[in-house]
Amino acid sequence: MTTPADTLLITLTGKDRPGVTSAIFGALAHAGVNVVDLEQILLRRRLILGVLVTAPRDDKRLRQSIEEVAADLGMTVDIEKGIGDNRARREGRSHVTVIGAPLKASAMAAIAGRIADLGGNIDRIERMARYPVTAIELDVSGAEPASLRSQLAREAASLAVDVAVQPASLLRHAVRLIVMDVDSTLIQGEVIEMLAAHAGFEAEVAAVTEAAMRGELDFETSLRERVRLLAGLDASVIDSVYDSIVVNPGARTLVRTLRRLGYRFAIVSGGFSQITDRLAEDLGVHRSRANKLEIVDGKLTGGLVGEVVDRAGKAKALREFAADLGVPEAATIAIGDGANDLDMLEAAGLGIAYNARPVVREMADTSLNVPYLDAIMYLLGISREEIEAADAADGIVTPAPPL
């Protein structure tokens, strides 16, 4: 067994400026030491640079050289002698993403406290976004991910923040398939209610839709009941409804950014293919599945054509899309808001309840309750700065953030 070597931990703190890192490593190079670890943090132009190196036989000269460099830079330095490398992270490793608008210190205190209560340690912290939400990612070890998710979900509900817990694994970096619900997830509102408004039955249909999304009604029965009220509508109404659709904020950014990284997208809906197929083409989504309204002689008959896409049908679609695209089911992400999405969320490797009904939030792997669909990317370890840099490279102008 190899005896751990003596090491020096050098911590430099002060105002950031060009040349800090090169100056420190210039001094280390003269001493002939090896770099063991390196970490740097920059907060509002204040730099903390930590360097772990092998210790030379006589470290007095190196200490003096480093102190001189620090003095020239106007920075403070601490040099601590020890043995070996950092301790390996413990089992039970998770990525914990905290999202708030705003993110209060009291919320972070409570979350850190629950992590500690479960025996977890926060090994690393990184900001993923500062606007329009604040998103912070914590690397945690020593706490079982399922227990951590359960505890932090309850804490998040009382703190009015979103907390997502994902086990640390290679799947997070794999090319993935994202399957999204459409109504009230990808777009604002419910298409069937928009159609019903043209038939004079919006209120009646909305009441049934809400009960179905809460899981209080059988979906297929309630869908057929609502579609029956559309009988006699001119098919041109579908075009009018499509033109009035508002895509949720961040949806286009989500698809555009993740497509660059090789992600595949699908939408699956208890709504209607006459809408979703056009939406998929508009957004650049690879696969689409939904119910089909029956149209005869340019009129809606009040019926449907083919098999109904219900709760089980959505999960079936996810599995078929994954098989067709060659993506393991464990590497799929499902996003939805209603009880009709629960089987799909359970079938996916990661199920996300997006501004969802309570029954869905309770059963999903994690939930997001901010009105920005692209916040999902922070759960994947992609920062706002990386998103904007990619957009800038493609000539897409992003509004300047607040100071």
Salt bridges, closest charged atoms under 4 A:
GLU39 OE2 - ARG124 NE 3.32
ASP59 OD1 - ARG63 NE 3.21
ASP59 OD2 - LYS81 NZ 3.56
ASP117 OD2 - ARG114 NE 2.98
ASP123 OD2 - ARG89 NE 2.70
GLU137 OE2 - HIS95 ND1 3.98
GLU137 OE1 - ARG172 NH2 2.51
ASP139 OD1 - HIS95 ND1 3.01
GLU155 OE1 - ARG114 NH1 3.28
ASP181 OD1 - LYS314 NZ 2.83
GLU210 OE2 - ARG214 NH1 3.38
GLU210 OE1 - ARG357 NH2 2.98
GLU216 OE2 - ARG214 NE 2.74
GLU220 OE2 - ARG224 NE 3.20
ASP234 OD2 - LYS299 NZ 3.59
ASP239 OD1 - ARG278 NH1 2.83
ASP282 OD2 - ARG252 NH2 3.10
GLU320 OE1 - ARG289 NH1 2.69
ASP324 OD2 - ARG287 NH2 2.79
GLU329 OE1 - ARG319 NE 3.92
ASP337 OD2 - ARG357 NH1 2.35
ASP341 OD1 - LYS314 NZ 2.50
ASP343 OD1 - ARG311 NE 2.79
ASP374 OD2 - ARG384 NH2 2.95
ASP391 OD1 - ARG256 NE 3.04
ASP391 OD1 - ARG260 NH2 2.82
ASP394 OD2 - ARG260 NE 2.95
